[in-house]
Amino acid sequence: MTVSQALVEFLANQYSIDRVGTDDHRERLISGMFGIFGHGNVAGVGQALLQSQSRDPKAMPYYQGRNEQGMVHQAVGFTRIRRRRSTYAVSTSVGPGATNMLTGAALATINRLPVLLLPGDVFATRTSDPVLQQLERPDAYDISVNDAFRPLSRYFDRVSRPEQLFSALMNGLRVLTDPVETGAVTISLPQDVQAEVLDVPAEFLAERDWRIRRPAPEPDDIAAAARAIRAAKRPLIVAGGGVLYAFAEDALADFTVATGIPVGNTQAGVGVLPWDHPFSLGAIGSTGTTAANRLAAEADLVIGIGTRYEDFTTGSRTIFANPDVKFININVAPIDAYKHGTAIAVVADARKALIALGVALGGFRVGADLERTIAAEKKNWDAVVEAAHSTSYTPLPAQAEIIGAVNEISEARDVVVCAAGSLPGDLHKMWRVRDSSGYHVEYGFSCMGYEIAGGIGVKRGAPDRDVFIMVGDGSYLMMHTELVTAVAENIKIIVVLIQNHGYASIGSLSESLGSQRFGTQYRYLDESAHSFDDGDRLPVDLALNAESLGVNVIRVEPGVDTIADLKVALRKAKLATGPVLIHINSDPMISGPDSESWWDVPVSALSELDSTTQAYETYLAHKKHQKHLLG
């Protein structure tokens, strides 16, 4: 068989095995393959997929995409909703087809989500050098554009000879199923090697199970963590995505109910507890709730579980303000367990560590004063959200009102999907999650354009759930073409497209930094001043654009009944059988509730603009509270 035929048959027989509790869960590791075919993969992987489908359409299902980056985003959305137990492979041609995946590779690796990337490459033999789209460097002729994947991948290999396929795939799948090392796995496939004949051992093509490791904690680390918790007066848990990937949400709920320790969650950790759980403080950090951030400011012990502590979580190292604060970090990845000068690192699976820590604490519970504070802060923040969600009866609603309407109409098991702009911050603060898989915001890379493609991937992985994709006009314009994929396969997604005529998030940030929303509005160029800030708004009709792609579009017109009309549209969309897009205008100048936190974005230290000078003084005031290490 050819190298490509061996590749396809091998991938069709790989399974993940995961034990959570007493039972093994087994499912296909590679659920299918996306591909756009050109020179570099059409006669190799493309031929192998066609041959496989002619034998058995279910052996390695093939799916079309409209953009290589979008195909990777679909794979990421799928694997996240499947909690990293299954993913897709993505095949591309050489040159721009391959490099279109670079953004997707970065997104997958930063979010630690497994995807298998199979870019075509130039001839290994170099007989036809230089081929169309080949990168030539006078100092290193063995480099192709695919080498750009090296820093963006958790594993990179190039199959320059047919027999290298065996080790490349075995090592690649080892990384895909490793909870510490996982991310983008890139196996570069020279186009001539793809079509070469290879003697393939039967054992290589046989079914193979890849166990997802769930390491138990060291007893000494658990004992040290228990001693620190017993000594604390105001402990706080920061729960990240690792809690969900470890299927530890029930263990976390049991732990916090038993101990009374409150929980703030990161973007990836939304869903670890339902929003109305008595010990859930909601979002923490720069896009957090005042409930979580006020308790963080007083915490003398922070217990990080499954979080990588990026700067939004820590308020750029300002929200943990207690001078005596110490950290316990529970994480399967040592790089995260030891962050910020942590006092106690527990390198272990989150679920196993929580169960062991609960046993070690043996009846410990926080003081009644902390529990009263938790209840009071939750009540205060709930009132803030209710006010933000309430209808203002203005022609252009605030984004918070739109979020409130979608949240109200969605059912508990429905999934909200977002990635970039001002929406993720408002969703983090205000989305009332009711199901552990009900919130899907890609905020590790915050990639504009992820939303629609990623949402399609979520729907592939959870076909029994409705998927609400919330996206602004700026992000929509970055990559809306995968709507055609949803149309072609009749995939039911509900896209809520919020039109605010520009980049609302960066506009607000620009204004706060003294840059007066420069370059963030969609307007005609004023040639006399060479400015995009003062011209008339562009007459772009994004609803009509979506209609032209075959999507069922519902327009919600501006007016005093806008939010009521939006709710009607949402109910109608839930009854649909294919993709629906709801178009609604908003007022980008109305911000969501304040988180009482900060995010470090440097301000020019010298400026002729008064607005920038004033912003710099504010910046210096915040910098005074920033720590190099948290403790």
Summary of the structure (lengths in Angstrom):
residues: 631
radius of gyration: 25.3
end to end distance: 57.5
largest distance: 76.8
contacts: 2348
relative contact order: 0.10
helix: 39%
strand: 18%
